[in-house]
């Protein structure tokens, strides 16, 4: 960047121009007033002695001293103004350099850090100690760097998890296929079922990754309409009951008797419930219980999935819906998946105008995943309240 394009010199030039203009105007005005006002318009007198001596102007004129006095006064005035102008110029230079240093150097630092962040060095941070707008900008850049750093760490963790999960089924499939070709393993239905299971595992992982990328890119169509949430929840619970029973986990449905309709996409809500219930099933041991509740919480409908599973520590709760984040750091899919399901759920709830959050008292106390859904436009509590009876619930 050329020197005359730099903000430092632009600030200095602006101060200099102001000082020069002020000096020119001040000198011209002072000379004009000295000539017109002090000499020609308001001549000086000596008070009572004026009656005897007359105006100084006439005396000076007769004695021929008007011009030397006027010139002397103008010279003194010019010297005083030049000295004051030089002092103002010096002050402007000092102030300009100080201000430009306070502004340009932090901006230069921010420029370097942002360029490093763009190159992928997410550990770079700015260290600007002040309380002005530049310090606020520095804090914003640091927050951006923190977010990029966390995202990068999760991306690397995801790559490690995906690599591990791809390697395991591929190694299993490859080993069995080599055994079949060499005749070491007999072509039995059990062998082919195992190969099919591993291939399905790969397919699910690929579908999860594809779905997450589409959701974050806004490419998942969401068609909201008035829908009966009770019917949808009953269908999802009926679908999951055999799976829960096989693992000796109780699955219960608790829905208000007069639950209003919601303004949502049935397909996406079904997808949300499948992900949340699958997560609850994964973390609830045998003998536990999972309860699905739905209540009207003016002005929304609240759905909760409460389990009696392993629970979540307080430090993990703010991050459970972030992509690639897993409370269980193990790589086994059955004990934590790939950290994609709840991230998809959050996006699907957000685009439908709801909110989602997780609650847990700590490890071993279970977890509750709750989300809200809006009611249809025009539906008011005045129409809903008379039909509702407090405490009335409908058993599954």
C-alpha positions in Angstrom: 0.0 0.0 0.0 1.4 3.4 -1.0 2.1 5.9 1.9 -0.5 8.4 0.7 -3.2 5.8 0.9 -2.5 4.9 4.5 -4.9 6.0 7.2 -2.1 7.5 9.2 -1.2 10.0 6.6 -4.8 10.8 5.7 -5.4 11.7 9.3 -2.3 13.9 9.4 -3.2 15.6 6.2 -6.7 16.4 7.5 -5.3 18.0 10.6 -2.7 19.9 8.6 -5.3 21.3 6.2 -7.5 22.5 9.1 -4.6 24.3 10.7 -3.5 26.0 7.4 -7.0 27.1 6.6 -7.4 28.4 10.2 -4.1 30.3 10.0 -4.9 31.9 6.6 -8.4 33.0 7.7 -7.1 34.3 11.1 -4.3 36.3 9.5 -6.5 37.9 6.8 -9.2 38.7 9.3 -6.8 40.2 11.8 -5.1 42.4 9.2 -8.4 43.6 7.9 -9.7 44.5 11.3 -6.4 46.2 12.3 -6.5 48.4 9.3 -10.2 49.2 9.1 -11.4 49.0 12.7 -8.5 50.2 14.8 -7.2 53.0 12.6 -9.8 54.3 10.3 -13.0 53.7 12.2 -12.2 54.0 15.9 -9.4 56.4 16.4 -7.8 56.4 19.9 -8.1 59.4 22.2 -6.6 60.4 25.5 -9.9 61.0 27.3 -10.1 64.6 28.8 -6.9 65.6 27.0 -8.6 65.0 23.7 -10.3 68.4 23.9 -6.9 70.1 23.9 -4.9 67.8 21.6 -7.7 66.4 19.3 -7.8 62.9 18.0 -4.6 60.9 17.7 -5.4 60.2 14.1 -5.2 63.9 13.2 -2.0 64.4 15.3 -0.4 61.4 13.8 -1.3 62.6 10.4 0.1 65.9 10.9 3.3 64.5 12.4 3.6 61.8 9.7 3.7 58.9 12.1 0.6 57.0 11.0 2.2 54.8 8.4 5.2 53.6 10.6 2.8 52.8 13.5 0.4 50.9 11.3 3.2 48.9 9.8 4.7 48.2 13.2 1.4 47.0 14.5 0.9 44.8 11.4 4.3 43.3 11.8 3.8 42.5 15.4 0.4 41.0 14.7 1.8 38.9 11.8 4.6 37.6 14.0 2.2 36.7 16.8 -0.1 34.9 14.4 2.8 33.0 12.8 4.1 31.9 16.2 0.6 30.8 17.2 0.2 29.1 13.9 3.5 27.2 14.2 2.5 26.2 17.7 -0.9 24.9 16.4 0.9 23.1 13.6 3.2 21.4 16.1 0.3 20.4 18.3 -1.6 19.1 15.2 1.5 17.0 14.2 1.8 15.5 17.7 -1.9 14.9 18.1 -2.2 13.4 14.6 0.7 11.0 15.2 -0.6 10.0 18.5 -4.2 9.4 17.2 -3.0 7.6 14.1 -0.8 5.4 16.2 -3.8 4.5 18.4 -5.9 3.7 15.4 -3.6 2.4 12.7 -1.5 0.0 14.7 -4.5 -1.9 16.2 -6.1 -2.1 12.7 -2.8 -3.3 11.3 -2.7 -6.0 14.0 -6.3 -7.0 13.2 -5.4 -7.2 9.5 -2.5 -9.6 10.2 -4.6 -11.8 12.5 -7.5 -12.0 10.1 -5.2 -12.9 7.3 -3.7 -15.6 9.4 -7.2 -16.9 10.2 -8.0 -17.0 6.5 -4.9 -19.1 6.0 -6.1 -21.7 8.5 -4.1 -20.6 11.6 -7.1 -20.6 14.0 -4.9 -20.2 17.1 -4.1 -16.6 16.3 -5.5 -14.0 18.7 -5.4 -10.2 19.0 -4.2 -8.5 22.2 -5.5 -5.0 22.1 -6.0 -3.4 25.6 -8.4 -0.4 25.3 -12.0 0.4 25.8 -13.0 1.8 22.4 -14.6 0.5 19.3 -11.4 -1.0 18.1 -11.2 -3.1 21.2 -14.7 -4.3 20.6 -13.7 -5.3 17.1 -10.7 -7.1 18.5 -13.0 -9.1 20.8 -15.3 -10.0 17.9 -12.3 -11.2 15.9 -11.1 -13.3 18.9 -14.6 -14.8 19.2 -14.6 -15.6 15.6 -11.2 -17.3 15.9 -12.5 -19.3 18.9 -15.5 -20.5 16.9 -13.3 -21.4 13.9 -10.9 -23.3 16.1 -13.6 -25.3 17.8 -15.2 -26.1 14.5 -11.9 -27.2 13.1 -11.2 -29.4 16.1 -14.6 -31.1 15.7 -14.0 -31.5 12.0 -10.8 -33.3 12.7 -12.5 -35.4 15.3 -15.2 -36.2 12.8 -12.7 -37.3 10.2 -11.0 -39.5 12.8 -14.4 -41.0 13.8 -15.5 -41.5 10.2 -12.2 -43.1 9.2 -12.5 -45.5 12.1 -16.1 -46.4 11.4 -15.4 -46.8 7.7 -12.3 -48.9 8.4 -14.1 -51.4 10.7 -17.0 -52.5 8.4 -14.8 -52.4 5.3 -12.2 -54.6 7.0 -15.0 -57.0 8.0 -16.5 -57.1 4.5 -13.1 -57.5 2.9 -12.1 -60.3 5.3 -15.3 -62.3 4.7 -15.1 -61.8 1.0 -11.5 -63.0 0.9 -12.5 -66.0 3.0 -15.3 -66.9 0.7 -13.0 -66.6 -2.4 -10.3 -68.8 -0.7 -12.9 -71.3 0.5 -11.9 -70.8 4.1 -15.5 -69.6 4.9 -18.5 -71.4 3.7 -21.1 -69.4 1.8 -23.8 -69.7 4.5 -26.8 -67.3 5.1 -25.3 -66.1 8.4 -22.1 -65.0 6.6 -24.1 -63.0 4.0 -26.3 -61.4 6.7 -23.2 -60.2 8.5 -21.8 -58.7 5.3 -25.2 -57.0 4.6 -25.3 -55.6 8.2 -21.8 -54.0 7.7 -22.8 -52.6 4.4 -26.0 -51.1 5.9 -23.8 -49.5 8.6 -21.8 -47.8 5.9 -24.9 -46.7 4.2 -26.3 -45.1 7.3 -23.1 -43.2 8.0 -23.1 -41.8 4.5 -26.7 -40.8 4.7 -26.2 -39.0 8.0 -23.3 -37.0 6.6 -25.3 -36.2 3.4 -28.3 -35.1 5.4 -26.3 -32.9 7.7 -24.7 -31.1 4.8 -28.1 -30.5 3.2 -29.7 -29.3 6.4 -26.9 -26.8 7.0 -27.0 -25.6 3.4 -30.8 -25.0 3.7 -31.6 -27.6 1.0 -34.1 -29.6 3.0 -37.6 -28.6 2.0 -39.9 -27.8 5.0 -43.6 -27.5 4.2 -45.4 -26.4 7.4 -49.1 -26.9 7.8 -51.6 -27.5 10.6 -51.0 -31.1 11.9 -52.3 -33.3 14.6 -49.2 -33.8 16.9 -50.9 -36.5 19.0 -51.4 -38.8 16.1 -47.8 -38.4 15.0 -46.4 -39.1 18.4 -48.6 -42.2 18.8 -47.3 -43.5 15.5 -43.7 -42.9 16.4 -44.1 -44.6 19.8 -45.8 -47.6 18.2 -43.0 -47.9 15.8 -40.3 -47.9 18.6 -42.1 -50.0 21.2 -40.8 -53.4 19.9 -37.2 -52.1 19.9 -37.5 -50.8 23.4 -39.2 -53.9 24.7 -36.4 -56.0 23.2 -34.0 -54.1 25.3 -36.3 -54.2 28.4 -36.8 -50.4 28.3 -40.2 -49.0 29.0 -41.6 -46.5 26.5 -44.5 -44.3 27.7 -46.6 -41.6 26.0 -48.1 -38.8 28.0 -50.2 -36.3 26.0 -52.7 -33.7 27.1 -56.2 -34.7 26.2 -56.9 -31.4 24.4 -53.6 -30.7 22.7 -54.0 -28.1 20.0 -52.7 -28.6 16.5 -49.2 -27.4 15.6 -47.9 -25.5 12.6 -45.1 -27.7 11.4 -44.0 -30.2 8.7 -45.1 -33.7 9.8 -42.2 -35.4 7.9 -39.6 -33.3 9.7 -41.2 -33.7 13.1 -41.2 -37.4 12.5 -37.6 -37.2 11.7 -36.9 -35.2 14.8 -38.7 -37.7 17.0 -36.8 -40.6 15.5 -33.5 -39.0 16.2 -34.3 -38.0 19.7 -35.9 -41.4 20.6 -32.9 -43.2 19.1 -30.6 -41.1 21.2 -32.6 -41.9 24.4 -32.7 -45.6 23.5 -28.9 -45.6 23.1 -28.2 -44.1 26.5 -30.9 -45.8 28.5 -29.8 -49.2 30.0 -32.1 -52.2 30.5 -34.8 -51.7 33.1 -34.9 -47.9 32.4 -37.8 -45.8 31.1 -38.3 -43.3 28.4 -41.4 -41.0 28.5 -42.6 -38.8 25.6 -44.7 -35.8 26.8 -46.6 -33.1 24.9 -48.3 -30.2 26.6 -49.7 -26.8 25.6 -47.3 -24.1 26.9 -48.8 -20.8 25.7 -48.2 -19.8 23.0 -46.4 -22.9 21.9 -46.7 -26.7 22.2 -43.9 -28.3 24.2 -42.7 -31.9 23.5 -40.3 -33.6 25.8 -38.4 -36.9 25.7 -37.3 -37.9 29.2 -35.1 -40.9 29.9 -33.6 -42.5 33.0 -30.3 -43.1 31.3 -26.7 -42.1 32.0 -27.3 -38.3 32.1 -25.1 -35.5 30.9 -22.6 -33.4 32.9 -23.3 -29.7 33.2 -20.3 -28.7 31.0 -21.6 -30.8 28.1 -25.2 -29.5 28.0 -24.5 -26.3 26.0 -22.8 -28.3 23.3 -25.0 -31.4 22.8 -26.7 -29.9 19.7 -23.4 -28.8 18.1 -22.3 -30.7 15.1 -19.7 -33.4 15.6 -20.0 -33.1 19.4 -20.3 -36.2 21.4 -20.6 -36.5 25.2 -19.2 -40.1 25.0 -15.8 -39.7 23.4 -15.6 -43.4 22.5 -15.8 -44.1 18.8 -18.2 -47.0 19.1 -21.3 -46.1 17.1 -23.6 -47.8 19.6 -22.3 -45.6 22.4 -22.5 -42.2 20.9 -22.9 -42.3 17.2 -21.1 -39.7 15.1 -22.4 -36.6 16.7 -24.7 -35.7 13.8 -28.2 -36.6 14.9 -28.9 -33.9 17.4 -27.3 -31.3 15.1 -29.8 -32.2 12.4 -32.6 -32.0 15.0 -31.7 -28.5 16.0 -31.7 -27.2 12.5 -35.0 -28.9 11.7 -36.6 -27.3 14.8 -35.1 -23.9 14.1 -36.5 -23.6 10.6 -40.0 -24.4 11.9 -39.9 -21.5 14.4 -39.3 -23.6 17.5 -36.6 -24.0 20.1 -34.8 -27.1 21.5 -32.7 -27.6 24.6 -31.4 -30.4 26.9 -31.7 -30.7 30.7 -29.9 -33.1 33.0 -29.1 -33.0 36.7 -25.8 -34.7 36.0 -24.4 -38.2 35.3 -26.6 -41.0 36.3 -29.8 -38.9 36.6 -31.2 -39.2 33.0 -31.7 -36.5 30.4 -34.7 -34.6 29.0 -34.7 -33.3 25.4 -37.4 -30.7 24.9 -38.5 -28.6 22.0 -41.3 -26.3 21.1 -43.5 -25.9 18.1 -45.8 -23.0 17.1 -49.6 -23.3 16.8 -51.4 -22.5 13.6 -51.7 -18.8 12.7 -54.9 -17.2 14.0 -55.4 -19.8 16.8 -55.8 -17.8 20.0 -55.8 -19.0 23.6 -59.3 -17.7 23.9 -60.4 -20.5 21.6 -58.1 -23.1 23.2 -58.6 -22.4 26.9 -62.3 -23.4 27.4 -61.7 -26.8 25.8 -58.7 -27.6 28.0 -59.0 -29.2 31.4 -56.0 -28.8 33.7 -54.4 -32.1 34.5 -56.3 -34.0 31.8 -54.0 -36.4 30.0 -54.5 -39.1 27.5 -52.9 -42.5 28.0 -51.1 -44.0 25.0 
